[in-house]
C-alpha cells in the first residue's frame, strides 16, 4: 500500500473476498483467531466498512480494531459513534506528535488539530447497547501510533507518553 502511487495499482478486495479472509481466520485450529485489525491504506474509506465490522462481529471476533489516520473520525462527528455501534473496539490512531511541522514533513499537511478532534470524538462515544456485546466501553478505545523520525519528532516521544497518560480515559 505504501508504494501504491508509484506502482499505479491498489489491491482492494471485494466485500466477499474480505468475508472469506475473515472466515479463514476464524476457521484456524485448534483456536480460531480471536482478534482482527483492519489496516490499509486507509480502511475507513472502504465502501462497505461498516458491513465488514458487522460481519467480523457476526463471525465471532472478540476484538475488532482499525488502524487509521483519523480523518473520518475527526471530520464526521458521528463516525466514531457509528464505528462503536458497528462493533469496533479499538482505534489505532496515527499520531506523530504535537508539532505541525512534524505532520507537514511526515504526512504532507498539518494534522494536529485533526488528530486531537479524532481523539475527542472517540472519547464522546456513547456505549452501544448491543445484544451479545462482551463489554461496554466508556469510550472508543484509542491507541496512539507514532512514526518516530530521527531529527523530526524523536524529541516528542516523552510528550506523547505524557499526553496518553493524561488522557487515559480514552487512550490505552
MIDOSE-1310 file (N, C-alpha, C; in nm, 2 decimals, decimal comma, always signed):
residues 172
xxxx	+0,08/-0,12/+0,00/+0,00/+0,00/+0,00/+0,09/+0,13/+0,00; +0,20/+0,12/+0,07/+0,29/+0,24/+0,08/+0,34/+0,28/-0,06; +0,35/+0,18/-0,15/+0,40/+0,21/-0,29/+0,29/+0,21/-0,39; +0,17/+0,22/-0,35/+0,06/+0,21/-0,45/+0,07/+0,33/-0,55
xxxx	+0,10/+0,45/-0,51/+0,11/+0,56/-0,60/+0,22/+0,53/-0,71; +0,33/+0,48/-0,66/+0,45/+0,45/-0,75/+0,41/+0,34/-0,85; +0,34/+0,24/-0,81/+0,31/+0,13/-0,90/+0,19/+0,15/-0,98; +0,10/+0,24/-0,93/-0,02/+0,27/-1,01/-0,13/+0,16/-0,98
xxxx	-0,11/+0,08/-0,88/-0,21/-0,03/-0,86/-0,24/-0,04/-0,71; -0,37/-0,04/-0,67/-0,41/-0,06/-0,53/-0,49/-0,18/-0,53; -0,46/-0,28/-0,45/-0,54/-0,40/-0,43/-0,65/-0,37/-0,33; -0,77/-0,37/-0,37/-0,88/-0,35/-0,28/-0,98/-0,47/-0,30
xxxx	-0,98/-0,56/-0,20/-1,06/-0,68/-0,22/-1,21/-0,64/-0,21; -1,29/-0,73/-0,27/-1,43/-0,71/-0,27/-1,48/-0,75/-0,13; -1,60/-0,71/-0,09/-1,66/-0,75/+0,03/-1,66/-0,90/+0,05; -1,69/-0,97/-0,05/-1,70/-1,12/-0,05/-1,56/-1,17/-0,02
xxxx	-1,45/-1,12/-0,08/-1,32/-1,16/-0,05/-1,27/-1,13/+0,09; -1,31/-1,01/+0,14/-1,28/-0,98/+0,28/-1,35/-1,08/+0,38; -1,48/-1,11/+0,35/-1,55/-1,21/+0,43/-1,48/-1,34/+0,43; -1,44/-1,39/+0,31/-1,37/-1,51/+0,30/-1,24/-1,51/+0,38
xxxx	-1,17/-1,40/+0,38/-1,04/-1,39/+0,46/-1,08/-1,41/+0,61; -1,18/-1,34/+0,65/-1,22/-1,35/+0,79/-1,26/-1,49/+0,83; -1,34/-1,55/+0,74/-1,38/-1,69/+0,77/-1,26/-1,78/+0,78; -1,16/-1,76/+0,70/-1,04/-1,84/+0,71/-0,97/-1,82/+0,84
xxxx	-0,96/-1,70/+0,89/-0,90/-1,67/+1,02/-0,98/-1,74/+1,13; -1,11/-1,73/+1,12/-1,20/-1,79/+1,23/-1,20/-1,95/+1,22; -1,16/-2,00/+1,11/-1,15/-2,15/+1,10/-1,02/-2,21/+1,15; -0,93/-2,12/+1,19/-0,80/-2,17/+1,24/-0,82/-2,27/+1,35
xxxx	-0,74/-2,38/+1,35/-0,74/-2,48/+1,45/-0,61/-2,49/+1,53; -0,60/-2,51/+1,65/-0,71/-2,55/+1,74/-0,79/-2,44/+1,79; -0,74/-2,31/+1,77/-0,81/-2,20/+1,83/-0,84/-2,10/+1,72; -0,97/-2,06/+1,70/-1,00/-1,96/+1,60/-0,93/-1,82/+1,63
xxxx	-0,89/-1,75/+1,53/-0,82/-1,62/+1,55/-0,92/-1,53/+1,63; -0,89/-1,48/+1,75/-0,98/-1,40/+1,83/-1,00/-1,26/+1,79; -0,89/-1,20/+1,73/-0,89/-1,06/+1,70/-0,86/-1,03/+1,55; -0,91/-0,91/+1,51/-0,88/-0,87/+1,37/-0,85/-0,72/+1,37
xxxx	-0,76/-0,68/+1,29/-0,73/-0,54/+1,27/-0,74/-0,51/+1,12; -0,82/-0,41/+1,09/-0,83/-0,36/+0,95/-0,73/-0,25/+0,93; -0,64/-0,26/+0,83/-0,54/-0,16/+0,80/-0,54/-0,13/+0,65; -0,45/-0,06/+0,60/-0,46/-0,03/+0,46/-0,33/+0,00/+0,40
xxxx	-0,34/+0,10/+0,33/-0,41/+0,22/+0,30/-0,49/+0,27/+0,42; -0,61/+0,33/+0,39/-0,70/+0,38/+0,49/-0,83/+0,30/+0,49; -0,84/+0,21/+0,59/-0,96/+0,12/+0,58/-1,09/+0,19/+0,60; -1,09/+0,31/+0,67/-1,22/+0,37/+0,69/-1,29/+0,42/+0,57
xxxx	-1,22/+0,43/+0,46/-1,28/+0,48/+0,33/-1,33/+0,36/+0,24; -1,31/+0,24/+0,29/-1,36/+0,12/+0,22/-1,51/+0,14/+0,21; -1,57/+0,12/+0,09/-1,71/+0,14/+0,07/-1,80/+0,07/+0,16; -1,76/-0,05/+0,21/-1,85/-0,13/+0,29/-1,79/-0,15/+0,43
xxxx	-1,72/-0,04/+0,48/-1,65/-0,05/+0,61/-1,74/-0,10/+0,72; -1,86/-0,04/+0,74/-1,95/-0,08/+0,85/-2,00/-0,22/+0,83; -2,02/-0,26/+0,70/-2,06/-0,40/+0,68/-1,95/-0,50/+0,72; -1,83/-0,46/+0,69/-1,72/-0,55/+0,73/-1,71/-0,56/+0,88
xxxx	-1,72/-0,45/+0,95/-1,72/-0,45/+1,10/-1,83/-0,54/+1,15; -1,95/-0,53/+1,10/-2,07/-0,61/+1,14/-2,04/-0,76/+1,12; -1,98/-0,79/+1,00/-1,95/-0,93/+0,97/-1,84/-0,99/+1,06; -1,74/-0,91/+1,09/-1,64/-0,95/+1,18/-1,70/-0,99/+1,32
xxxx	-1,80/-0,91/+1,36/-1,87/-0,94/+1,49/-1,95/-1,07/+1,48; -2,02/-1,08/+1,37/-2,11/-1,20/+1,34/-2,02/-1,32/+1,34; -1,90/-1,31/+1,28/-1,81/-1,43/+1,27/-1,75/-1,47/+1,41; -1,76/-1,38/+1,51/-1,71/-1,41/+1,64/-1,58/-1,35/+1,68
xxxx	-1,53/-1,25/+1,61/-1,41/-1,19/+1,65/-1,44/-1,11/+1,78; -1,36/-1,14/+1,88/-1,38/-1,08/+2,01/-1,32/-0,94/+2,02; -1,22/-0,90/+1,94/-1,16/-0,77/+1,94/-1,15/-0,73/+1,79; -1,22/-0,62/+1,76/-1,22/-0,56/+1,63/-1,15/-0,43/+1,63
xxxx	-1,05/-0,41/+1,55/-0,96/-0,29/+1,55/-0,95/-0,23/+1,41; -0,91/-0,10/+1,41/-0,88/-0,04/+1,29/-0,76/+0,05/+1,31; -0,67/+0,05/+1,21/-0,55/+0,14/+1,21/-0,59/+0,25/+1,11; -0,59/+0,37/+1,16/-0,64/+0,48/+1,08/-0,56/+0,61/+1,09
xxxx	-0,57/+0,69/+0,99/-0,52/+0,83/+1,00/-0,61/+0,92/+1,08; -0,73/+0,88/+1,11/-0,82/+0,96/+1,19/-0,90/+1,07/+1,12; -0,89/+1,08/+0,99/-0,95/+1,19/+0,92/-1,10/+1,18/+0,93; -1,16/+1,06/+0,90/-1,31/+1,05/+0,91/-1,35/+1,06/+1,06
xxxx	-1,27/+1,01/+1,15/-1,31/+1,02/+1,29/-1,32/+1,17/+1,33; -1,24/+1,25/+1,28/-1,24/+1,39/+1,31/-1,34/+1,47/+1,23; -1,35/+1,45/+1,10/-1,43/+1,53/+1,02/-1,58/+1,50/+1,01; -1,61/+1,38/+1,05/-1,75/+1,33/+1,06/-1,79/+1,31/+1,21
xxxx	-1,86/+1,40/+1,27/-1,89/+1,40/+1,41/-1,95/+1,27/+1,46; -2,03/+1,20/+1,37/-2,09/+1,08/+1,41/-2,02/+0,95/+1,38; -1,90/+0,97/+1,31/-1,83/+0,85/+1,26/-1,78/+0,76/+1,37; -1,73/+0,82/+1,48/-1,68/+0,74/+1,59/-1,79/+0,66/+1,65
xxxx	-1,91/+0,73/+1,67/-2,02/+0,66/+1,73/-2,07/+0,54/+1,64; -2,07/+0,57/+1,51/-2,11/+0,46/+1,41/-2,02/+0,35/+1,42; -1,89/+0,37/+1,43/-1,79/+0,27/+1,45/-1,82/+0,18/+1,57; -1,85/+0,24/+1,68/-1,88/+0,17/+1,81/-2,01/+0,09/+1,79
xxxx	-2,11/+0,16/+1,73/-2,24/+0,09/+1,70/-2,22/-0,03/+1,61; -2,12/-0,03/+1,53/-2,10/-0,15/+1,44/-1,98/-0,23/+1,49; -1,96/-0,23/+1,62/-1,88/-0,33/+1,69/-1,73/-0,30/+1,69; -1,68/-0,19/+1,65/-1,54/-0,16/+1,66/-1,51/-0,14/+1,80
xxxx	-1,39/-0,20/+1,85/-1,35/-0,19/+1,98/-1,24/-0,09/+2,00; -1,14/-0,09/+1,91/-1,02/-0,02/+1,93/-0,97/+0,06/+1,80; -0,93/+0,18/+1,82/-0,88/+0,27/+1,71/-0,73/+0,28/+1,73; -0,65/+0,23/+1,64/-0,50/+0,26/+1,64/-0,48/+0,38/+1,55
xxxx	-0,46/+0,50/+1,62/-0,46/+0,63/+1,56/-0,32/+0,67/+1,53; -0,29/+0,69/+1,40/-0,16/+0,75/+1,36/-0,15/+0,89/+1,43; -0,04/+0,90/+1,51/-0,03/+1,02/+1,60/+0,12/+1,05/+1,61; +0,17/+1,15/+1,54/+0,32/+1,17/+1,53/+0,37/+1,27/+1,62
xxxx	+0,29/+1,34/+1,70/+0,34/+1,44/+1,79/+0,25/+1,56/+1,80; +0,31/+1,67/+1,85/+0,24/+1,79/+1,88/+0,29/+1,91/+1,80; +0,37/+1,89/+1,70/+0,43/+2,00/+1,62/+0,38/+1,98/+1,48; +0,31/+2,08/+1,43/+0,25/+2,08/+1,29/+0,36/+2,05/+1,19
xxxx	+0,48/+2,10/+1,21/+0,59/+2,08/+1,12/+0,62/+1,93/+1,10; +0,60/+1,85/+1,21/+0,62/+1,71/+1,20/+0,52/+1,65/+1,10; +0,40/+1,69/+1,11/+0,29/+1,64/+1,02/+0,32/+1,68/+0,88; +0,36/+1,80/+0,86/+0,39/+1,85/+0,73/+0,50/+1,77/+0,67
xxxx	+0,61/+1,74/+0,74/+0,72/+1,66/+0,69/+0,68/+1,52/+0,67; +0,61/+1,46/+0,76/+0,58/+1,32/+0,76/+0,45/+1,29/+0,67; +0,36/+1,38/+0,68/+0,23/+1,35/+0,61/+0,19/+1,44/+0,50; +0,27/+1,55/+0,49/+0,24/+1,64/+0,38/+0,14/+1,75/+0,41
xxxx	+0,09/+1,76/+0,53/+0,00/+1,86/+0,57/-0,01/+1,87/+0,72; -0,06/+1,99/+0,77/-0,08/+2,00/+0,91/-0,20/+1,91/+0,95; -0,18/+1,83/+1,06/-0,29/+1,74/+1,10/-0,31/+1,74/+1,25; -0,24/+1,82/+1,33/-0,25/+1,80/+1,48/-0,40/+1,83/+1,52
xxxx	-0,46/+1,93/+1,48/-0,60/+1,96/+1,52/-0,69/+1,85/+1,48; -0,67/+1,79/+1,37/-0,75/+1,68/+1,32/-0,73/+1,56/+1,42; -0,61/+1,53/+1,46/-0,58/+1,42/+1,55/-0,65/+1,44/+1,68; -0,64/+1,56/+1,74/-0,70/+1,59/+1,87/-0,85/+1,58/+1,86
xxxx	-0,91/+1,62/+1,75/-1,06/+1,61/+1,73/-1,10/+1,46/+1,72; -1,02/+1,38/+1,65/-1,05/+1,24/+1,64/-1,05/+1,18/+1,78; -0,95/+1,21/+1,86/-0,95/+1,16/+2,00/-1,07/+1,20/+2,08; -1,10/+1,33/+2,06/-1,22/+1,38/+2,14/-1,35/+1,31/+2,09
xxxx	-1,36/+1,28/+1,96/-1,48/+1,21/+1,91/-1,48/+1,07/+1,96; -1,37/+1,01/+1,98/-1,36/+0,87/+2,03/-1,40/+0,87/+2,18; -1,36/+0,98/+2,25/-1,39/+1,00/+2,39/-1,54/+1,01/+2,41; -1,61/+1,07/+2,32/-1,75/+1,11/+2,34/-1,85/+1,00/+2,29
xxxx	-1,80/+0,88/+2,26/-1,88/+0,77/+2,21/-1,97/+0,73/+2,33; -2,10/+0,71/+2,30/-2,19/+0,65/+2,40/-2,19/+0,50/+2,38; -2,16/+0,43/+2,49/-2,15/+0,28/+2,47/-2,28/+0,22/+2,41; -2,26/+0,15/+2,30/-2,38/+0,09/+2,24/-2,44/-0,02/+2,32
xxxx	-2,57/-0,04/+2,32/-2,64/-0,15/+2,38/-2,66/-0,25/+2,27; -2,57/-0,34/+2,26/-2,58/-0,45/+2,16/-2,59/-0,58/+2,23; -2,69/-0,66/+2,19/-2,71/-0,79/+2,24/-2,59/-0,88/+2,21; -2,54/-0,94/+2,31/-2,42/-1,03/+2,30/-2,29/-0,95/+2,31
xxxx	-2,30/-0,82/+2,33/-2,17/-0,74/+2,35/-2,10/-0,79/+2,47; -1,97/-0,82/+2,45/-1,89/-0,88/+2,56/-1,85/-0,78/+2,66; -1,85/-0,65/+2,63/-1,82/-0,55/+2,73/-1,87/-0,42/+2,67; -1,89/-0,32/+2,76/-1,94/-0,19/+2,72/-1,84/-0,08/+2,76
xxxx	-1,75/-0,05/+2,66/-1,65/+0,06/+2,69/-1,72/+0,19/+2,72; -1,65/+0,28/+2,79/-1,70/+0,41/+2,82/-1,66/+0,50/+2,70; -1,56/+0,47/+2,62/-1,51/+0,54/+2,51/-1,47/+0,44/+2,40; -1,45/+0,49/+2,28/-1,39/+0,41/+2,18/-1,24/+0,40/+2,21
xxxx	-1,19/+0,29/+2,26/-1,05/+0,28/+2,30/-0,96/+0,32/+2,19; -0,86/+0,40/+2,22/-0,77/+0,46/+2,12/-0,62/+0,43/+2,16; -0,54/+0,39/+2,07/-0,40/+0,37/+2,09/-0,33/+0,46/+1,99; -0,24/+0,54/+2,05/-0,16/+0,63/+1,97/-0,04/+0,55/+1,90
xxxx	-0,03/+0,57/+1,77/+0,07/+0,50/+1,69/+0,16/+0,61/+1,62; +0,27/+0,65/+1,68/+0,36/+0,75/+1,62/+0,46/+0,68/+1,52; +0,49/+0,75/+1,42/+0,60/+0,72/+1,34/+0,71/+0,81/+1,38; +0,82/+0,76/+1,44/+0,92/+0,84/+1,50/+1,03/+0,86/+1,40
xxxx	+1,06/+0,98/+1,36/+1,16/+1,01/+1,26/+1,28/+1,09/+1,33; +1,39/+1,03/+1,32/+1,51/+1,09/+1,38/+1,53/+1,23/+1,33; +1,54/+1,32/+1,42/+1,56/+1,46/+1,39/+1,44/+1,54/+1,36; +1,32/+1,47/+1,35/+1,20/+1,54/+1,32/+1,11/+1,54/+1,44
xxxx	+1,08/+1,42/+1,50/+0,99/+1,42/+1,61/+1,04/+1,32/+1,72; +1,16/+1,28/+1,72/+1,21/+1,19/+1,82/+1,21/+1,26/+1,96; +1,22/+1,39/+1,96/+1,22/+1,46/+2,08/+1,08/+1,47/+2,14; +0,98/+1,42/+2,07/+0,84/+1,44/+2,12/+0,78/+1,31/+2,19
xxxx	+0,86/+1,20/+2,19/+0,81/+1,07/+2,24/+0,77/+1,09/+2,39; +0,84/+1,15/+2,47/+0,80/+1,17/+2,61/+0,67/+1,25/+2,62; +0,66/+1,35/+2,54/+0,53/+1,43/+2,54/+0,41/+1,35/+2,50; +0,43/+1,26/+2,40/+0,32/+1,17/+2,35/+0,28/+1,08/+2,47
xxxx	+0,38/+1,02/+2,54/+0,35/+0,93/+2,65/+0,28/+1,01/+2,76; +0,32/+1,13/+2,80/+0,26/+1,21/+2,90/+0,11/+1,24/+2,86; +0,09/+1,27/+2,73/-0,04/+1,30/+2,68/-0,13/+1,18/+2,69; -0,08/+1,06/+2,66/-0,16/+0,94/+2,67/-0,20/+0,91/+2,81
xxxx	-0,11/+0,93/+2,91/-0,14/+0,91/+3,05/-0,25/+1,01/+3,09; -0,23/+1,13/+3,06/-0,33/+1,24/+3,09/-0,47/+1,21/+3,04; -0,47/+1,14/+2,92/-0,60/+1,11/+2,86/-0,63/+0,96/+2,86; -0,60/+0,90/+2,97/-0,62/+0,75/+2,98/-0,76/+0,71/+2,98
xxxx	-0,85/+0,80/+2,99/-1,00/+0,76/+2,98/-1,03/+0,72/+2,84; -0,95/+0,76/+2,74/-0,98/+0,72/+2,61/-0,86/+0,65/+2,54; -0,74/+0,69/+2,59/-0,61/+0,63/+2,53/-0,56/+0,52/+2,62; -0,52/+0,41/+2,55/-0,46/+0,30/+2,62/-0,31/+0,29/+2,58
